[in-house]
Amino acid sequence: MEVEEGVSCVDNCQPGFFQKDMRIKINTSATFPSCQKFSCHSSCSTCSDETASPEKCRTCKHNFSRFPVPKTVTLNSNLVDVKCLANCEDGFMAKEISSMSTCVACHSLCKTCQVEADKTRCLSCWLDGSYKHLLKPPESLTYGECVQDCPSKYYS
């Protein structure tokens, strides 16, 4: 493919730019992705469009965790939009995945957790649910399992 003078071919747009399908004159009238300059939301390192929405991040700045958001899939798009959060929402915990902090789901009984999807590593329970008591094992001061009722000799 022949490229116009002054146009660079890159794998990904640089921070501060987003990928946008545009008609570019390259001996055809086809649509090709192009990097467009704009300002991302303050929590984003890179984002998917010029709206500066916190839910249009592609990558997050340091000290922010990625939280996937529903996205309308477009043709030839394998990128996912994320919100970048200083703290993960209830029911999620921050975990380092591929050198990026990402919010992953706790076990469904845990409001906050220490280990993803492990019902014995809850840090707190949903108070409006039926499993609202945190039963801590003797070796732990911080984590436990969310139970319906405290066992005998335990108090809430």
N, C-alpha and C positions, 0 to 999 in steps of 0.2 A: 504494500500500500504506500503510495506516495503522499508525503505530508507537506503542507505549505511551509514556506520559510517562516521561522519564528514560532512554530508550534512544536511543543515537546511531547513525546509519548512517555507517560508515567504509569506505573501500576496503581498507585493510589494518590489522591489529592493531598497536598501538604496541609498542615494545620492552618486554619483560617480560610480554607477553601472547601467547597463541597462539589460533589459530582452531580452534574445535571445533563440530561440528554438534550442535545441541541443539534440543529442542522448546521453542519460545518462543510464548507465547500472543499471537498477532496475528490475531485473528478466524478462525483456522484451527488445525488440529492438525498443520500441516506442520513439517518440520524446516528450520531456517535456521542459517547459520553465526553463531557468537557468539564474542566475544573473552573469554578466560578468563585471569585473572592467575595467574602461577606463576614459578618461577625456572628460567631456561635454564642449560645447561652454561656454565661460565666462559668458553669460547671463542666462544660464540654471542652475537650481538646480538639476534636473534629466533629462535624455534624452533617446531617443529610440534606438540609436545605437552608434557605436564607431567612426563615421565620424567627430564628433565635429562640425557639421553643426549648424548654428543658427536656422535652420528650423526643427531640430530634437529634440527640447525640449519637455518634458512632463510637467514639472513644471518650474516656473521661480524663479530667485533669487529676494530678496527684492528690491523694487523700479523699477521692470520691469513689464510690462503688457503682458498678454497672447494674442496672435493673431493667431487664427486657420489657418492652411495651409492645402491645399488638400493632402490627404493621400490615398495610395493604401491600401484597406482593405485586411487584411490577415485573414485566418481562426483562430477563437478563439481570435481575437484581438478586444477589445472594447476601446482601448486607442487611443487618438487623438494627433497628433503631433502639436506643436505650435511654432511660433516664439516668442521670448521674446524681447520686445521693450522698450526702455527707454521712448519713446513717441509714442502714437498710430499714425498710418498713417492718412493722410487726409481722411475725410469722416467717421472717427471713434473717439470715446471718451473712456477714461478709466472709468470703473465702477467696484466697489467691488462686486464680485459674489462668494459666498461660501468662504469668507476670502481670495480671490485671485483677484488681479487687472486684469481685462479682457477688451480687446478692443471690444466695441459694436458699431454697425452702427448708425450713425447720420441719420436724415431725408435726403433723396436723394438730396434736394436742398442745404443742409448745407455742407460746406467744413470742418468747425469745429463747435462743438456744446456744449451746457451746459447740455442738457437733450436728451437722446437717442430718435430717431424717432419722435421728436416734431419739426414741421416746424416753430414754433414761438420762439424757443430757440437756434437759430443759433448764433454763435459768428463771423462767416465769411461765405462768399458765394463763389461759384466757379466763378472765373472771366471770364472763357471761356464759361460759360453757358448763357442762356437768362435771368436767375433770378440772376443777379449779384449785385443788390443793397440791402444793409442791412437796412431795415426799423425798427428803434428802437422805442418801445413805450415810452411815456413820463416818465414812472417810471423806465426805464432801461438805464444805461450808457454803458452796455456791450453786451446784447443780443437783438435779433430781428428776423424778418422774411425776407427771401430772396424774393424780388419782381422783376418783369421785369422792371418796370419804377418807378421812384419816384413819389408819388402823388403830386398834386398841393400844393404849399407852402413848399415843401421839396426839398432839393438840394443834389446832389451827390458829 
